[in-house]
């Protein structure tokens, strides 16, 4: 993705004409054959798969390369596919990169809302009466969220490790572009019991050494609170080369040691690779 950098981008050129000519006169003849009015050429590219445009059509001629690399092509592609800037006063430095990051953008965490119980999560601590998945006590801002993970009276922590290469973000892309990495987590207490929430997100290198960490102070709720949902967000930027994994860890407990599940609740966690102009 991100132009020609992604390992998930096909390398086949079979969808565009091949230039195979011997001698300068034949090359000149083919060059003229591929010279089309720029607006027509742009419209053709807008109707081809974007990966083929970058990996194949760009190599046909100098004129084709100029159109593929033009801002107008990718700006129009974003418009047609509904990739809009949240802040209209910001402009991407690279519209092609912006397009591919929007195209690939998704939550890299699996089972973030507990719809499949504890699947995809590694349990680090399972104190008290252990982790549990329950329905919501109060509605969430996202109506698609119907379940949450609930902690107990002993410390409960869980994690996921994201392999960026497997998710389509290869090493050359990550090192060259260093796209923004946006973290989001939702947490809420029970109204009748105090609780604590904590989160730690680490960017890791190939040997899982720490490149950068986001670990804010533990958040504590007193008893008799409003039990509303709270969102925590963070954006990693300019983190340098070498990031290959993201480790997302969160959890908490209740502060009154009540048997059962009165601790902090978490749901709808997310890790996204984002265009810088859209975070």
C-alpha positions in Angstrom: 0.0 0.0 0.0 1.0 3.6 0.0 1.9 3.7 -3.7 4.4 1.0 -4.7 5.6 0.2 -1.2 3.1 -2.3 0.1 3.9 -6.0 0.0 0.2 -6.6 -0.7 0.3 -4.6 -4.0 0.4 -6.9 -7.0 3.5 -6.7 -9.1 2.0 -8.0 -12.4 2.0 -5.6 -15.3 -0.4 -7.7 -17.5 -3.2 -5.2 -17.3 -1.3 -2.5 -19.1 0.4 -2.5 -22.6 4.0 -3.9 -22.7 6.7 -1.8 -24.5 9.0 -4.2 -26.3 10.8 -2.6 -29.2 14.2 -2.7 -30.7 15.8 0.5 -32.0 15.1 4.2 -31.4 12.5 4.5 -34.3 10.4 1.7 -32.9 10.6 3.2 -29.4 9.5 6.6 -30.8 6.6 5.0 -32.6 5.4 3.3 -29.5 5.8 6.5 -27.4 3.5 8.3 -29.8 1.0 5.4 -29.7 0.8 5.8 -25.9 0.5 9.6 -25.9 -3.1 10.3 -25.1 -4.8 13.6 -24.1 -4.1 13.9 -20.3 -7.7 14.2 -19.3 -8.6 11.0 -21.1 -5.6 9.2 -19.7 -6.5 10.4 -16.2 -10.1 9.1 -16.6 -8.8 5.7 -17.8 -6.6 5.5 -14.7 -9.5 6.5 -12.4 -11.3 3.4 -13.7 -8.5 0.9 -13.2 -7.5 -0.8 -9.9 -5.2 1.6 -8.0 -2.5 -1.0 -7.4 -2.2 -1.7 -11.1 -2.0 2.0 -11.9 1.0 2.4 -9.6 2.8 -0.8 -10.2 2.1 -1.3 -14.0 0.8 1.7 -15.9 3.3 4.1 -14.4 6.1 2.2 -16.2 4.7 2.5 -19.7 5.9 5.9 -20.7 7.1 9.2 -19.3 3.6 10.8 -20.0 1.8 7.9 -18.1 4.2 8.3 -15.2 3.5 12.0 -14.9 -0.2 11.4 -14.8 0.1 8.6 -12.2 2.3 10.8 -10.0 0.0 13.9 -10.4 -1.9 15.3 -7.4 -5.1 15.7 -9.4 -5.4 12.0 -10.2 -5.3 10.9 -6.5 -7.3 13.9 -5.3 -10.1 13.0 -7.7 -9.8 9.4 -6.7 -10.3 10.4 -3.0 -13.3 12.4 -4.0 -15.0 9.6 -5.9 -14.4 7.0 -3.2 -15.4 9.3 -0.3 -12.1 9.8 1.4 -12.5 13.2 2.8 -10.4 15.3 5.1 -11.9 15.8 8.5 -10.3 19.2 8.7 -10.8 21.0 5.4 -8.0 23.5 6.3 -5.4 20.7 6.2 -3.9 19.5 2.9 -2.0 16.2 2.5 1.6 16.6 1.5 1.1 13.5 -0.8 -2.4 12.8 -2.1 -1.3 9.4 -3.4 -0.1 8.4 0.0 -3.3 9.8 1.6 -5.4 7.8 -0.8 -3.7 4.5 -0.1 -3.7 5.0 3.7 -7.4 5.8 3.6 -8.0 2.7 1.4 -6.1 0.5 3.8 -7.3 2.1 7.1 -9.0 -0.2 9.5 -8.9 -1.3 13.1 -5.9 -3.6 13.5 -7.2 -5.0 16.8 -9.2 -8.2 16.6 -12.4 -8.7 18.7 -12.2 -5.2 20.3 -15.8 -5.3 21.6 -15.9 -8.8 23.2 -18.3 -10.1 20.6 -16.2 -13.3 20.5 -15.6 -13.5 24.2 -11.8 -13.4 24.9 -10.7 -14.6 21.5 -7.6 -12.9 20.1 -6.6 -11.5 23.5 -3.7 -12.7 25.5 -4.5 -12.7 29.3 -1.7 -11.3 31.3 -3.4 -11.0 34.7 -6.7 -12.6 35.6 -7.2 -11.6 39.2 -10.3 -11.7 41.4 -13.1 -13.5 39.6 -11.3 -13.1 36.3 -12.1 -11.2 33.1 -15.7 -11.4 31.9 -17.7 -10.2 28.9 -21.1 -8.6 29.7 -23.7 -6.5 28.0 -23.5 -2.7 28.5 -24.7 -1.0 31.7 -25.2 2.3 29.8 -25.4 2.8 26.1 -22.2 3.6 24.1 -21.8 6.5 21.7 -21.3 3.9 19.0 -24.6 2.0 18.7 -22.7 -0.9 17.2 -21.1 -1.5 20.6 -23.3 -3.9 22.6 -20.7 -5.7 24.8 -17.7 -4.9 27.0 -14.9 -6.6 28.9 -15.3 -6.3 32.7 -12.6 -6.6 35.3 -12.8 -7.9 38.9 -11.4 -7.1 42.3 -7.9 -8.4 41.4 -5.8 -6.9 38.6 -7.0 -7.9 35.1 -4.8 -7.1 32.1 -4.9 -8.3 28.5 -3.0 -7.6 25.3 -2.7 -8.0 21.6 0.4 -8.0 19.5 0.0 -6.5 16.0 2.4 -7.7 13.3 2.5 -4.8 10.8 4.1 -6.9 8.0 1.2 -9.4 8.2 -1.3 -6.5 8.1 0.1 -5.2 4.8 2.5 -2.5 6.1 5.9 -3.6 5.1 9.2 -2.5 6.6 10.2 -0.1 3.7 6.9 1.6 3.9 6.9 2.0 7.7 10.5 3.3 7.7 10.1 5.7 4.8 6.7 7.2 5.5 6.3 6.7 9.2 2.5 7.1 9.0 0.6 8.3 12.1 -0.5 5.5 14.4 -3.7 6.3 16.2 -4.8 4.6 19.4 -8.3 4.8 20.9 -9.8 3.0 23.9 -13.2 3.4 25.7 -13.5 2.7 29.4 -16.2 3.2 32.1 -16.6 2.5 35.8 -19.7 1.2 37.6 -21.6 3.9 39.4 -21.7 2.0 42.7 -18.0 0.9 43.0 -14.6 2.6 42.7 -12.3 1.4 40.0 -9.0 1.9 38.2 -8.1 1.9 34.5 -4.7 1.6 32.8 -3.3 1.4 29.3 0.1 0.9 27.7 0.8 0.9 24.0 4.3 0.1 22.7 5.9 0.4 19.2 8.3 -2.4 18.9 11.2 -3.3 16.5 11.9 -6.6 14.7 13.2 -8.2 17.9 10.3 -6.7 19.9 12.5 -4.1 21.6 10.7 -0.9 22.6 10.9 2.0 20.1 8.3 4.3 21.7 5.7 3.9 24.5 2.5 5.6 25.5 1.6 4.8 29.1 -0.4 7.5 30.9 -1.0 7.5 34.6 -3.6 5.2 36.1 -7.1 6.7 36.0 -9.1 6.2 39.2 -12.8 6.6 39.7 -14.4 7.1 43.1 -17.6 5.3 44.2 -20.9 7.0 43.2 -19.7 8.3 39.8 -21.7 8.9 36.7 -20.5 5.6 35.1 -20.4 7.2 31.6 -18.1 6.1 28.8 -14.8 7.9 28.4 -12.5 7.8 25.4 -8.7 8.0 25.5 -6.8 8.7 22.3 -3.2 9.1 21.4 -1.3 9.5 18.1 2.3 8.3 17.5 4.1 10.6 15.1 7.7 10.9 13.9 8.7 7.7 15.8 11.7 6.9 13.5 12.5 3.8 11.5 12.4 0.3 12.7 8.7 -0.1 13.9 7.5 -3.7 13.1 5.0 -4.5 15.8 2.5 -2.7 18.1 1.7 -4.1 21.5 -1.6 -2.9 23.0 -2.2 -3.6 26.7 -5.0 -2.4 29.0 -7.0 -3.4 32.0 -7.8 -2.5 35.6 -9.7 -3.6 38.7 -12.2 -2.4 41.3 -10.9 -0.6 44.3 -13.2 -2.0 47.0 -12.4 -5.7 46.5 -16.0 -6.8 46.0 -16.6 -10.3 44.8 -17.9 -10.4 41.2 -17.3 -7.9 38.4 -17.4 -4.4 39.7 -14.1 -3.2 38.1 -13.4 -1.0 35.1 -15.1 -1.9 31.8 -13.4 -1.5 28.4 -14.6 -1.9 24.8 -14.2 -0.7 21.2 -10.4 -0.4 21.4 -8.6 0.4 18.2 -5.2 0.8 16.6 -5.2 2.4 13.1 -2.5 3.5 10.6 -3.7 6.9 9.5 -2.9 9.7 7.0 -1.2 12.5 8.9 -3.7 15.1 7.7 -6.6 13.1 9.1 -5.7 12.3 12.7 
